[in-house]
Amino acid sequence: MTSENGTILVPVKRVKPTLAYRTLGVHIAPLGCSKGAMPVLMESALQYCSLLTSSKLSRQEALTIYVQCLLPKLRYQPPLLCMTRHDCDKILSPILMALLPKLHLNRHTSRAIVHGPEEFGGLALPHLPTLQGVDKLKLFLGHLRLQDRTGHLIHIDMTYVQLLTGTSMLFLNQDPAEYEWVESGWLTSLWTFINGSKLTITYPLAWKPNLLREHDRTLMDYFVNKGLQNKTLESINICRLYLQVITLSNVVAANGQTILLSCKVGHPLSSRVSKLSWPVQGRPPNAERKIWASHLDE
């Protein structure tokens, strides 16, 4: 097209905005790390299934292509993402449905046999959720040992999640099912894998809250041990973050016998200002403040 003054106008095609960012081949979405990568990984998986199904590959050739070609492609992104086991199984399911017949097996063969170790009669085919967890753990431990820039960022993230959980013990060694109200992310997905694998993490540099008085305890340890529902714990924790308190000694009077009224009704104490860098938390609604006050009295 040409304008009135003779200038050539080039039509601009509108591009639909996407929430996924691509960095070094990793598709990361700000609202859930796996959402940007899932379509890409599924496309690779379905393309492999289509080619494998229509091919005349031998059993050994099909297995070799799966292990040496497809798996490295699928393993590149997940260590940097927050993919759940359901996400991994969604990618792996069509692959196995195409691969198992090529291995002279029924496509509905129990996955315990497909992924089980050879010494117990399994095929020992690599399991994508397990590979993701192992790769993520290697990345986590490697950078913490190096104490490089990424290691410092992981350390900061660990400190942040530790503050969110409010526990006096390293959160990675706790049951994540009791802390479902903690916002999800890369570190919490690793936490789930560590707990499911029954591993214990020792990290001397990890920050943990200090108990300030004799017989003191952290508030969230107390409430979690009471077996409260996750929704109730979430309301209590929101109030705790707003008040910027961690331990029982932060909310009781100097005599250690009485809960301070200001803390009970949800007003931060100007005389006890925390020196920690807390997440921004607005004033909780009245309903959540009532839950906080009722359980604080127990």
MARLO-140927 format. One record per atom (N, C-alpha, C): residue number from 1; residue in one letter; chain; atom name; x, y, z. Coordinates in steps of 0.2 Angstrom, whole numbers, plus 2048, in hexadecimal, padded with zeros to 3 digits. Example, Ala and Ser with C-alpha at 12.3 -4.5 7.8 and 13.67 -1.06 7.14 Angstrom:
2
n res chain atom c1 c2 c3
1 A A N 842 7E4 827
1 A A CA 83E 7EA 827
1 A A C 842 7F0 827
2 S A N 840 7F5 823
2 S A CA 844 7FB 824
2 S A C 840 800 827
This chain:
298
n res chain atom c1 c2 c3
1 M A N 804 7FA 800
1 M A CA 800 800 800
1 M A C 804 806 800
2 T A N 802 80C 7FD
2 T A CA 805 812 7FD
2 T A C 801 818 800
3 S A N 804 81C 804
3 S A CA 801 821 807
3 S A C 800 827 802
4 E A N 7FC 82D 804
4 E A CA 7FB 832 800
4 E A C 802 836 7FD
5 N A N 807 836 802
5 N A CA 80D 839 800
5 N A C 812 834 7FD
6 G A N 810 82E 7FB
6 G A CA 814 82A 7F7
6 G A C 818 825 7FB
7 T A N 817 825 802
7 T A CA 81B 821 807
7 T A C 818 81A 806
8 I A N 81C 815 806
8 I A CA 81A 80E 806
8 I A C 818 80B 80D
9 L A N 812 809 80D
9 L A CA 810 807 814
9 L A C 810 7FF 814
10 V A N 814 7FC 819
10 V A CA 814 7F5 819
10 V A C 80F 7F3 81F
11 P A N 80A 7EE 81D
11 P A CA 805 7EC 822
11 P A C 809 7E8 827
12 V A N 807 7E9 82D
12 V A CA 80A 7E6 833
12 V A C 805 7E1 836
13 K A N 807 7DB 836
13 K A CA 803 7D5 839
13 K A C 803 7D5 840
14 R A N 7FD 7D5 843
14 R A CA 7FD 7D5 84A
14 R A C 7FF 7CE 84D
15 V A N 803 7CE 852
15 V A CA 805 7C8 855
15 V A C 802 7C7 85C
16 K A N 7FF 7C1 85C
16 K A CA 7FB 7C0 863
16 K A C 800 7BF 868
17 P A N 800 7C3 86E
17 P A CA 805 7C3 873
17 P A C 805 7BC 877
18 T A N 80A 7BA 879
18 T A CA 80B 7B4 87D
18 T A C 80E 7B5 883
19 L A N 80C 7B1 888
19 L A CA 80F 7B1 88F
19 L A C 815 7AE 890
20 A A N 818 7AA 88B
20 A A CA 81E 7A6 88B
20 A A C 824 7AA 889
21 Y A N 829 7AA 88C
21 Y A CA 830 7AD 88A
21 Y A C 834 7A7 889
22 R A N 838 7A8 883
22 R A CA 83D 7A3 881
22 R A C 844 7A5 883
23 T A N 848 7A2 887
23 T A CA 84F 7A3 889
23 T A C 853 79D 888
24 L A N 858 79D 883
24 L A CA 85C 798 882
24 L A C 858 791 881
25 G A N 852 792 87D
25 G A CA 84F 78C 87B
25 G A C 84A 78A 881
26 V A N 849 78D 886
26 V A CA 845 78C 88C
26 V A C 83F 790 88C
27 H A N 839 78E 88B
27 H A CA 833 792 88B
27 H A C 830 793 892
28 I A N 831 799 895
28 I A CA 82E 79A 89B
28 I A C 829 79F 89B
29 A A N 823 79D 89F
29 A A CA 81E 7A2 89F
29 A A C 81D 7A4 8A6
30 P A N 81C 7AB 8A8
30 P A CA 81C 7AE 8AE
30 P A C 817 7AB 8B3
31 L A N 811 7A9 8B0
31 L A CA 80B 7A6 8B3
31 L A C 80C 79E 8B3
32 G A N 811 79B 8B6
32 G A CA 811 794 8B6
32 G A C 817 792 8B1
33 C A N 81C 790 8B3
33 C A CA 822 78F 8AF
33 C A C 821 78A 8A9
34 S A N 81D 785 8AA
34 S A CA 81C 780 8A6
34 S A C 817 781 8A0
35 K A N 813 787 8A1
35 K A CA 80E 788 89C
35 K A C 811 78A 895
36 G A N 817 78E 895
36 G A CA 81A 790 88F
36 G A C 81D 78A 88B
37 A A N 820 785 88F
37 A A CA 824 780 88C
37 A A C 81F 77A 88A
38 M A N 81A 779 88D
38 M A CA 816 773 88C
38 M A C 814 772 885
39 P A N 811 777 881
39 P A CA 80F 776 87A
39 P A C 816 774 876
40 V A N 81B 777 878
40 V A CA 821 775 874
40 V A C 823 76E 875
41 L A N 823 76C 87B
41 L A CA 825 765 87D
41 L A C 820 760 87A
42 M A N 81A 762 87A
42 M A CA 815 75E 878
42 M A C 815 75D 870
43 E A N 817 762 86D
43 E A CA 818 762 866
43 E A C 81E 75D 864
44 S A N 823 75E 868
44 S A CA 829 759 866
44 S A C 827 752 868
45 A A N 823 751 86D
45 A A CA 821 74A 86E
45 A A C 81C 747 869
46 L A N 817 74B 867
46 L A CA 813 749 862
46 L A C 816 748 85B
47 Q A N 81B 74C 859
47 Q A CA 81F 74B 853
47 Q A C 822 745 853
48 Y A N 825 743 859
48 Y A CA 829 73D 85A
48 Y A C 824 737 859
49 C A N 81E 738 85C
49 C A CA 81A 732 85C
49 C A C 817 731 854
50 S A N 816 736 851
50 S A CA 814 736 84A
50 S A C 819 732 846
51 L A N 81F 734 846
51 L A CA 825 732 842
51 L A C 826 72A 844
52 L A N 826 729 84B
52 L A CA 827 722 84D
52 L A C 822 71D 84B
53 T A N 81B 71F 84B
53 T A CA 816 71B 84A
53 T A C 816 719 842
54 S A N 818 71E 83E
54 S A CA 818 71C 837
54 S A C 81F 719 834
55 S A N 823 718 839
55 S A CA 82A 716 837
55 S A C 82A 70E 837
56 K A N 830 70B 834
56 K A CA 831 704 834
56 K A C 837 703 838
57 L A N 838 707 83E
57 L A CA 83E 706 842
57 L A C 83E 6FF 846
58 S A N 844 6FD 847
58 S A CA 845 6F7 84B
58 S A C 844 6F8 852
59 R A N 843 6F3 856
59 R A CA 843 6F5 85E
59 R A C 848 6F9 860
60 Q A N 84E 6F7 85E
60 Q A CA 854 6FA 861
60 Q A C 855 701 85E
61 E A N 853 702 858
61 E A CA 853 709 855
61 E A C 84E 70E 858
62 A A N 848 70B 85A
62 A A CA 843 70F 85D
62 A A C 845 711 864
63 L A N 848 70C 868
63 L A CA 84A 70E 86E
63 L A C 850 713 86E
64 T A N 855 712 869
64 T A CA 85B 717 869
64 T A C 858 71E 867
65 I A N 854 71F 863
65 I A CA 851 725 861
65 I A C 84E 729 867
66 Y A N 84A 724 86B
66 Y A CA 847 727 871
66 Y A C 84C 72A 876
67 V A N 851 725 878
67 V A CA 855 727 87D
67 V A C 85A 72C 87B
68 Q A N 85D 72C 875
68 Q A CA 862 731 873
68 Q A C 860 737 86F
69 C A N 85A 737 86C
69 C A CA 858 73D 869
69 C A C 852 740 86C
70 L A N 84D 73D 86E
70 L A CA 847 740 871
70 L A C 848 742 878
71 L A N 84A 73E 87C
71 L A CA 84B 73F 883
71 L A C 84F 746 884
72 P A N 855 746 881
72 P A CA 859 74C 882
72 P A C 856 753 880
73 K A N 851 752 87B
73 K A CA 84D 758 879
73 K A C 848 75A 87E
74 L A N 845 754 881
74 L A CA 840 755 886
74 L A C 843 757 88D
75 R A N 849 756 88E
75 R A CA 84C 757 895
75 R A C 84F 75E 895
76 Y A N 850 761 890
76 Y A CA 853 768 890
76 Y A C 850 76D 894
77 Q A N 849 76E 893
77 Q A CA 845 773 896
77 Q A C 843 771 89D
78 P A N 840 76B 89F
78 P A CA 83D 76A 8A5
78 P A C 841 76C 8AC
79 P A N 848 76B 8AC
79 P A CA 84C 76D 8B2
79 P A C 84B 774 8B4
80 L A N 849 778 8AF
80 L A CA 848 77F 8B0
80 L A C 841 781 8B1
81 L A N 83D 77C 8B1
81 L A CA 835 77E 8B1
81 L A C 832 77B 8B8
82 C A N 82C 77C 8B8
82 C A CA 828 77A 8BE
82 C A C 823 775 8BC
83 M A N 825 770 8B7
83 M A CA 820 76B 8B5
83 M A C 81E 766 8BA
84 T A N 818 765 8BB
84 T A CA 815 760 8C0
84 T A C 816 759 8BD
85 R A N 815 754 8C1
85 R A CA 815 74D 8BE
85 R A C 810 74C 8B9
86 H A N 80A 74F 8BA
86 H A CA 805 74F 8B5
86 H A C 807 751 8AE
87 D A N 80A 757 8AE
87 D A CA 80D 75A 8A8
87 D A C 812 755 8A5
88 C A N 816 752 8A8
88 C A CA 81B 74E 8A6
88 C A C 818 747 8A3
89 D A N 813 745 8A7
89 D A CA 80F 73F 8A4
89 D A C 80B 740 89E
90 K A N 809 746 89D
90 K A CA 805 748 897
90 K A C 809 748 891
91 I A N 810 74A 892
91 I A CA 814 74A 88C
91 I A C 817 743 88B
92 L A N 818 73F 890
92 L A CA 81A 738 890
92 L A C 815 733 88D
93 S A N 80F 734 88F
93 S A CA 80A 72F 88D
93 S A C 809 72E 885
94 P A N 809 733 881
94 P A CA 808 731 87A
94 P A C 80F 72E 877
95 I A N 814 730 87A
95 I A CA 81B 72D 878
95 I A C 81B 726 879
96 L A N 819 723 87F
96 L A CA 819 71C 881
96 L A C 814 718 87D
97 M A N 80E 71C 87B
97 M A CA 809 718 877
97 M A C 80C 717 870
98 A A N 811 71B 86E
98 A A CA 814 71A 867
98 A A C 81A 715 868
99 L A N 81D 716 86D
99 L A CA 824 712 86E
99 L A C 823 70B 870
100 L A N 81F 70A 874
100 L A CA 81E 703 877
100 L A C 81C 6FD 872
101 P A N 818 6FF 86D
101 P A CA 817 6FA 868
101 P A C 81D 6F8 864
102 K A N 821 6FE 863
102 K A CA 828 6FD 85F
102 K A C 82D 6F8 863
103 L A N 82C 6F8 86A
103 L A CA 830 6F4 86E
103 L A C 82D 6ED 86F
104 H A N 827 6EC 86B
104 H A CA 824 6E5 86B
104 H A C 820 6E4 872
105 L A N 81E 6EA 875
105 L A CA 81A 6EA 87B
105 L A C 813 6EC 87A
106 N A N 80E 6EA 87E
106 N A CA 808 6ED 87E
106 N A C 808 6F4 880
107 R A N 805 6F9 87D
107 R A CA 805 700 87F
107 R A C 802 701 885
108 H A N 7FE 6FD 888
108 H A CA 7FB 6FE 88F
108 H A C 7FF 6FA 894
109 T A N 805 6F8 893
109 T A CA 809 6F5 898
109 T A C 80A 6FA 89E
110 S A N 80A 6F7 8A4
110 S A CA 80A 6FB 8AA
110 S A C 810 6FF 8AA
111 R A N 810 705 8AC
111 R A CA 815 70A 8AC
111 R A C 81A 708 8B1
112 A A N 818 705 8B6
112 A A CA 81D 702 8BB
112 A A C 822 6FD 8B8
113 I A N 820 6F9 8B3
113 I A CA 824 6F5 8B0
113 I A C 828 6F9 8AA
114 V A N 825 6FD 8A7
114 V A CA 829 701 8A2
114 V A C 82F 705 8A5
115 H A N 82E 708 8AB
115 H A CA 833 70C 8AE
115 H A C 836 709 8B3
116 G A N 834 703 8B5
116 G A CA 837 700 8BB
116 G A C 83F 6FD 8B9
117 P A N 843 6FC 8BE
117 P A CA 84A 6FA 8BD
117 P A C 84A 6F3 8BA
118 E A N 84F 6F2 8B7
118 E A CA 850 6EB 8B3
118 E A C 851 6E5 8B8
119 E A N 854 6E7 8BE
119 E A CA 854 6E1 8C3
119 E A C 84E 6DF 8C6
120 F A N 849 6E3 8C5
120 F A CA 842 6E1 8C7
120 F A C 83D 6DF 8C2
121 G A N 840 6DE 8BC
121 G A CA 83C 6DC 8B6
121 G A C 83A 6E2 8B2
122 G A N 83C 6E8 8B3
122 G A CA 839 6EE 8AF
122 G A C 83E 6EF 8A9
123 L A N 83B 6F4 8A5
123 L A CA 83F 6F6 89F
123 L A C 844 6FB 8A0
124 A A N 843 6FF 8A6
124 A A CA 848 704 8A8
124 A A C 848 70A 8A3
125 L A N 842 70B 89F
125 L A CA 841 711 89B
125 L A C 842 717 89F
126 P A N 845 71C 89D
126 P A CA 846 722 8A1
126 P A C 83F 725 8A2
127 H A N 83E 728 8A8
127 H A CA 837 72B 8AA
127 H A C 838 732 8AA
128 L A N 834 736 8A6
128 L A CA 835 73D 8A5
128 L A C 834 741 8AC
129 P A N 82F 740 8B0
129 P A CA 82F 743 8B6
129 P A C 835 742 8BB
130 T A N 837 73C 8BB
130 T A CA 83D 73B 8BF
130 T A C 843 73E 8BC
131 L A N 844 73E 8B6
131 L A CA 84A 741 8B3
131 L A C 84A 749 8B4
132 Q A N 844 74C 8B4
132 Q A CA 843 753 8B5
132 Q A C 845 754 8BC
133 G A N 843 750 8C1
133 G A CA 845 751 8C8
133 G A C 84C 751 8C9
134 V A N 84F 74C 8C6
134 V A CA 856 74A 8C7
134 V A C 85A 750 8C4
135 D A N 859 752 8BE
135 D A CA 85C 758 8BB
135 D A C 85B 75E 8BF
136 K A N 856 75F 8C1
136 K A CA 854 765 8C5
136 K A C 858 765 8CC
137 L A N 859 75F 8CF
137 L A CA 85D 75E 8D5
137 L A C 864 75F 8D4
138 K A N 867 75D 8CE
138 K A CA 86E 75E 8CC
138 K A C 86F 765 8CB
139 L A N 86B 769 8C8
139 L A CA 86B 770 8C7
139 L A C 86C 774 8CD
140 F A N 867 772 8D2
140 F A CA 866 775 8D8
140 F A C 86D 774 8DD
141 L A N 86F 76E 8DD
141 L A CA 875 76C 8E1
141 L A C 87B 76F 8DE
142 G A N 87C 76F 8D8
142 G A CA 882 771 8D4
142 G A C 883 778 8D5
143 H A N 87E 77C 8D5
143 H A CA 87E 784 8D5
143 H A C 87F 786 8DD
144 L A N 87C 782 8E1
144 L A CA 87D 784 8E8
144 L A C 884 782 8EA
145 R A N 887 77D 8E8
145 R A CA 88E 77B 8E9
145 R A C 893 780 8E6
146 L A N 892 782 8E0
146 L A CA 896 787 8DD
146 L A C 895 78E 8E0
147 Q A N 890 790 8E3
147 Q A CA 88E 796 8E5
147 Q A C 88F 79C 8E0
148 D A N 88D 79A 8DA
148 D A CA 88E 79F 8D4
148 D A C 887 7A4 8D5
149 R A N 886 7A7 8CF
149 R A CA 881 7AC 8CF
149 R A C 87A 7A8 8D0
150 T A N 879 7A3 8CC
150 T A CA 873 79F 8CC
150 T A C 872 79C 8D3
151 G A N 878 79A 8D6
151 G A CA 878 797 8DD
151 G A C 875 79C 8E2
152 H A N 877 7A2 8E1
152 H A CA 875 7A8 8E6
152 H A C 86E 7A9 8E5
153 L A N 86B 7A9 8DF
153 L A CA 864 7AA 8DD
153 L A C 860 7A4 8E0
154 I A N 863 79E 8E0
154 I A CA 85F 798 8E3
154 I A C 85F 799 8EB
155 H A N 865 79B 8ED
155 H A CA 865 79D 8F5
155 H A C 860 7A2 8F7
156 I A N 85F 7A7 8F3
156 I A CA 85A 7AC 8F4
156 I A C 853 7AA 8F4
157 D A N 852 7A5 8EF
157 D A CA 84B 7A2 8EE
157 D A C 84A 79E 8F4
158 M A N 84F 79A 8F6
158 M A CA 84E 796 8FC
158 M A C 84C 79A 902
159 T A N 84F 79F 903
159 T A CA 84E 7A3 909
159 T A C 847 7A6 909
160 Y A N 845 7A8 903
160 Y A CA 83E 7AB 902
160 Y A C 839 7A6 903
161 V A N 83A 79F 901
161 V A CA 835 79A 902
161 V A C 835 798 909
162 Q A N 83B 798 90D
162 Q A CA 83B 797 914
162 Q A C 837 79C 918
163 L A N 838 7A2 916
163 L A CA 834 7A7 919
163 L A C 82C 7A6 918
164 L A N 82B 7A4 912
164 L A CA 823 7A3 911
164 L A C 821 79D 915
165 T A N 824 798 915
165 T A CA 822 792 919
165 T A C 822 794 921
166 G A N 827 798 923
166 G A CA 827 799 92A
166 G A C 829 794 92F
167 T A N 82C 78E 92C
167 T A CA 82E 789 930
167 T A C 835 78A 933
168 S A N 837 787 938
168 S A CA 83E 788 93B
168 S A C 843 783 938
169 M A N 840 77E 934
169 M A CA 844 779 931
169 M A C 845 77A 92A
170 L A N 84A 778 926
170 L A CA 84B 779 91F
170 L A C 844 776 91C
171 F A N 841 77A 918
171 F A CA 83B 778 915
171 F A C 83B 772 910
172 L A N 841 772 90D
172 L A CA 842 76C 908
172 L A C 842 765 90B
173 N A N 842 765 912
173 N A CA 842 75F 915
173 N A C 83B 75E 919
174 Q A N 836 762 917
174 Q A CA 830 761 91A
174 Q A C 82B 75F 914
175 D A N 825 75D 916
175 D A CA 820 75A 912
175 D A C 81D 760 90E
176 P A N 81E 760 908
176 P A CA 81B 766 904
176 P A C 813 766 904
177 A A N 810 760 905
177 A A CA 809 760 906
177 A A C 806 764 90B
178 E A N 80A 765 911
178 E A CA 808 769 916
178 E A C 809 771 915
179 Y A N 80C 772 90F
179 Y A CA 80D 779 90D
179 Y A C 80A 77B 906
180 E A N 805 778 905
180 E A CA 802 779 8FE
180 E A C 800 780 8FD
181 W A N 7FF 784 902
181 W A CA 7FE 78B 901
181 W A C 804 790 8FF
182 V A N 80A 78D 8FF
182 V A CA 810 791 8FD
182 V A C 80F 791 8F5
183 E A N 810 797 8F3
183 E A CA 810 798 8EC
183 E A C 815 794 8E8
184 S A N 812 791 8E2
184 S A CA 816 78C 8DF
184 S A C 81B 78F 8DA
185 G A N 821 78C 8D9
185 G A CA 826 78E 8D5
185 G A C 82B 789 8D4
186 W A N 831 78B 8D1
186 W A CA 836 786 8CF
186 W A C 838 782 8D5
187 L A N 83A 786 8DB
187 L A CA 83C 783 8E1
187 L A C 837 77E 8E4
188 T A N 831 780 8E4
188 T A CA 82C 77C 8E7
188 T A C 82B 775 8E3
189 S A N 82C 775 8DC
189 S A CA 82B 76F 8D8
189 S A C 831 76B 8DA
190 L A N 837 76D 8DB
190 L A CA 83D 769 8DD
190 L A C 83B 767 8E4
191 W A N 838 76A 8E9
191 W A CA 836 768 8EF
191 W A C 832 762 8EF
192 T A N 82D 762 8EB
192 T A CA 829 75C 8EA
192 T A C 82C 756 8E8
193 F A N 831 757 8E3
193 F A CA 835 751 8E1
193 F A C 83A 74F 8E7
194 I A N 83D 753 8EA
194 I A CA 841 751 8F0
194 I A C 83D 74D 8F5
195 N A N 837 750 8F7
195 N A CA 833 74C 8FC
195 N A C 831 745 8F9
196 G A N 82F 745 8F3
196 G A CA 82C 73F 8F0
196 G A C 832 73A 8EF
197 S A N 838 73C 8EF
197 S A CA 83E 737 8EE
197 S A C 841 736 8F5
198 K A N 83E 738 8FA
198 K A CA 840 737 901
198 K A C 847 739 902
199 L A N 849 73F 8FF
199 L A CA 850 741 900
199 L A C 850 747 906
200 T A N 856 748 908
200 T A CA 857 74D 90E
200 T A C 85D 751 90B
201 I A N 85B 758 90C
201 I A CA 860 75D 909
201 I A C 863 760 90F
202 T A N 86A 760 90F
202 T A CA 86E 764 914
202 T A C 872 76A 911
203 Y A N 870 770 913
203 Y A CA 873 776 910
203 Y A C 874 77B 916
204 P A N 87B 77B 918
204 P A CA 87D 77E 91E
204 P A C 87B 786 91E
205 L A N 87B 789 917
205 L A CA 87B 790 917
205 L A C 873 792 916
206 A A N 86F 78D 917
206 A A CA 867 78F 916
206 A A C 865 793 91C
207 W A N 861 798 91B
207 W A CA 85F 79C 920
207 W A C 858 799 923
208 K A N 858 799 92A
208 K A CA 853 797 92D
208 K A C 851 79B 933
209 P A N 84B 79D 935
209 P A CA 84A 7A1 93A
209 P A C 84C 79F 941
210 N A N 84F 7A4 945
210 N A CA 851 7A2 94C
210 N A C 84C 7A3 951
211 L A N 84C 79E 956
211 L A CA 847 79F 95B
211 L A C 84A 7A3 961
212 L A N 846 7A8 963
212 L A CA 849 7AE 967
212 L A C 849 7AD 96E
213 R A N 844 7A8 971
213 R A CA 844 7A7 978
213 R A C 843 7A0 979
214 E A N 844 79E 980
214 E A CA 843 797 982
214 E A C 83C 795 981
215 H A N 83B 78F 97E
215 H A CA 834 78C 97D
215 H A C 831 790 977
216 D A N 835 793 973
216 D A CA 832 797 96E
216 D A C 831 792 968
217 R A N 82C 794 963
217 R A CA 82B 78F 95D
217 R A C 829 794 958
218 T A N 829 791 952
218 T A CA 827 795 94C
218 T A C 81F 794 94C
219 L A N 81C 799 94A
219 L A CA 814 799 949
219 L A C 812 794 944
220 M A N 815 794 93E
220 M A CA 813 78F 939
220 M A C 814 788 93B
221 D A N 81A 786 93E
221 D A CA 81B 780 941
221 D A C 815 77D 946
222 Y A N 813 782 94A
222 Y A CA 80E 780 94F
222 Y A C 807 77F 94B
223 F A N 806 783 946
223 F A CA 7FF 783 943
223 F A C 7FF 77C 93E
224 V A N 805 77B 93B
224 V A CA 805 775 937
224 V A C 804 76F 93B
225 N A N 808 76F 940
225 N A CA 808 769 945
225 N A C 801 767 948
226 K A N 7FC 76D 948
226 K A CA 7F6 76C 94A
226 K A C 7F1 768 945
227 G A N 7F4 767 93F
227 G A CA 7F0 764 93A
227 G A C 7EA 768 937
228 L A N 7EB 76F 936
228 L A CA 7E6 773 933
228 L A C 7E6 772 92C
229 Q A N 7E0 774 929
229 Q A CA 7DF 773 922
229 Q A C 7E4 778 91E
230 N A N 7E6 777 918
230 N A CA 7EA 77B 914
230 N A C 7E7 782 913
231 K A N 7E0 782 912
231 K A CA 7DD 789 911
231 K A C 7DE 78D 918
232 T A N 7DD 78A 91D
232 T A CA 7DE 78E 924
232 T A C 7E5 790 925
233 L A N 7E9 78B 923
233 L A CA 7F1 78D 924
233 L A C 7F2 793 91F
234 E A N 7EF 793 919
234 E A CA 7F1 798 915
234 E A C 7EE 79F 917
235 S A N 7E8 79F 91A
235 S A CA 7E6 7A5 91D
235 S A C 7EA 7A8 923
236 I A N 7EC 7A3 927
236 I A CA 7F1 7A5 92D
236 I A C 7F7 7A7 92B
237 N A N 7FA 7A4 925
237 N A CA 801 7A6 923
237 N A C 800 7AD 920
238 I A N 7FB 7AF 91C
238 I A CA 7FA 7B6 91A
238 I A C 7FA 7BB 91F
239 C A N 7F7 7BA 925
239 C A CA 7F7 7BE 92A
239 C A C 7FE 7BF 92D
240 R A N 801 7B9 92E
240 R A CA 808 7B9 930
240 R A C 80D 7BD 92C
241 L A N 80C 7BC 925
241 L A CA 810 7C0 921
241 L A C 80F 7C8 921
242 Y A N 808 7C9 922
242 Y A CA 807 7D0 923
242 Y A C 80A 7D3 929
243 L A N 809 7D0 92F
243 L A CA 80C 7D2 935
243 L A C 813 7D1 935
244 Q A N 816 7CE 931
244 Q A CA 81E 7CD 931
244 Q A C 820 7CA 937
245 V A N 81D 7C4 939
245 V A CA 81F 7C0 93F
245 V A C 821 7B9 93D
246 I A N 825 7B6 941
246 I A CA 827 7AF 93F
246 I A C 826 7AA 946
247 T A N 828 7AD 94B
247 T A CA 828 7A8 951
247 T A C 823 7AB 956
248 L A N 821 7A7 95B
248 L A CA 81C 7A8 960
248 L A C 81F 7AE 964
249 S A N 825 7AF 965
249 S A CA 828 7B5 969
249 S A C 826 7BB 966
250 N A N 825 7BB 95F
250 N A CA 824 7C1 95B
250 N A C 81D 7C4 95D
251 V A N 818 7C0 95F
251 V A CA 811 7C2 960
251 V A C 80F 7C2 968
252 V A N 814 7C0 96C
252 V A CA 812 7C0 973
252 V A C 815 7C6 977
253 A A N 812 7C7 97D
253 A A CA 815 7CD 981
253 A A C 81B 7CB 984
254 A A N 81F 7CF 987
254 A A CA 825 7CE 98A
254 A A C 825 7C8 990
255 N A N 81F 7C8 993
255 N A CA 81F 7C2 998
255 N A C 81E 7BB 995
256 G A N 81D 7BB 98E
256 G A CA 81C 7B5 98B
256 G A C 816 7B1 98C
257 Q A N 811 7B4 98F
257 Q A CA 80A 7B1 991
257 Q A C 804 7B4 98D
258 T A N 805 7B9 98A
258 T A CA 7FF 7BC 987
258 T A C 801 7BE 980
259 I A N 7FC 7BD 97B
259 I A CA 7FC 7BF 974
259 I A C 7FB 7C6 974
260 L A N 7FF 7CA 971
260 L A CA 7FE 7D1 970
260 L A C 7F7 7D2 96C
261 L A N 7F3 7D7 96E
261 L A CA 7ED 7D8 96B
261 L A C 7EE 7DB 964
262 S A N 7F3 7DF 963
262 S A CA 7F4 7E2 95C
262 S A C 7F5 7DC 957
263 C A N 7F9 7D7 959
263 C A CA 7FB 7D2 955
263 C A C 7F4 7CD 954
264 K A N 7F0 7CD 959
264 K A CA 7EA 7C9 958
264 K A C 7E5 7CC 953
265 V A N 7E4 7D2 953
265 V A CA 7E0 7D5 94F
265 V A C 7E2 7D7 948
266 G A N 7E9 7D6 947
266 G A CA 7EC 7D7 941
266 G A C 7EF 7DE 93F
267 H A N 7F2 7E0 945
267 H A CA 7F6 7E7 944
267 H A C 7FD 7E6 945
268 P A N 801 7E7 940
268 P A CA 809 7E7 941
268 P A C 80B 7EB 947
269 L A N 810 7E8 94B
269 L A CA 813 7EC 950
269 L A C 818 7F0 94E
270 S A N 817 7F7 950
270 S A CA 81D 7FC 94E
270 S A C 823 7FB 952
271 S A N 822 7F8 958
271 S A CA 828 7F7 95C
271 S A C 82C 7F1 95B
272 R A N 829 7ED 957
272 R A CA 82D 7E6 955
272 R A C 82D 7E6 94D
273 V A N 831 7EA 94A
273 V A CA 832 7EA 943
273 V A C 837 7E5 941
274 S A N 835 7E0 93C
274 S A CA 83A 7DB 93A
274 S A C 83F 7DE 935
275 K A N 845 7DC 936
275 K A CA 84B 7DE 931
275 K A C 84B 7DA 92B
276 L A N 847 7D5 92A
276 L A CA 847 7D0 924
276 L A C 843 7D4 91E
277 S A N 845 7D2 918
277 S A CA 841 7D4 912
277 S A C 83B 7D0 911
278 W A N 836 7D2 913
278 W A CA 82F 7CE 912
278 W A C 82C 7CF 90C
279 P A N 828 7CA 909
279 P A CA 824 7CB 903
279 P A C 81F 7D0 905
280 V A N 81D 7D4 8FF
280 V A CA 817 7D9 900
280 V A C 811 7D5 901
281 Q A N 80E 7D6 907
281 Q A CA 807 7D3 909
281 Q A C 803 7D9 90B
282 G A N 7FD 7DA 908
282 G A CA 7F8 7DF 90A
282 G A C 7F4 7DC 910
283 R A N 7F0 7E1 913
283 R A CA 7ED 7DF 919
283 R A C 7E7 7DA 917
284 P A N 7E8 7D4 91B
284 P A CA 7E3 7CF 91A
284 P A C 7DC 7D1 91B
285 P A N 7D7 7CE 917
285 P A CA 7D0 7CF 918
285 P A C 7CE 7CD 920
286 N A N 7C8 7CF 922
286 N A CA 7C6 7CE 928
286 N A C 7C5 7C7 92A
287 A A N 7C3 7C3 925
287 A A CA 7C1 7BC 926
287 A A C 7C8 7B8 928
288 E A N 7CD 7BA 924
288 E A CA 7D4 7B7 926
288 E A C 7D7 7B9 92C
289 R A N 7D6 7BF 92E
289 R A CA 7D8 7C2 935
289 R A C 7D4 7BE 93A
290 K A N 7CE 7BC 939
290 K A CA 7CA 7B9 93E
290 K A C 7CD 7B2 93F
291 I A N 7CF 7AF 93A
291 I A CA 7D2 7A8 93A
291 I A C 7D8 7A8 93E
292 W A N 7DC 7AD 93C
292 W A CA 7E3 7AE 940
292 W A C 7E2 7AF 947
293 A A N 7DD 7B3 949
293 A A CA 7DC 7B5 950
293 A A C 7D9 7AF 954
294 S A N 7D5 7AB 951
294 S A CA 7D2 7A5 954
294 S A C 7D7 7A0 956
295 H A N 7DC 79F 951
295 H A CA 7E1 79A 952
295 H A C 7E6 79C 956
296 L A N 7E7 7A3 957
296 L A CA 7ED 7A5 95B
296 L A C 7EB 7A5 962
297 D A N 7E4 7A5 964
297 D A CA 7E2 7A4 96A
297 D A C 7E3 79D 96D
298 E A N 7E3 798 969
298 E A CA 7E3 791 96B
298 E A C 7EA 78F 96E
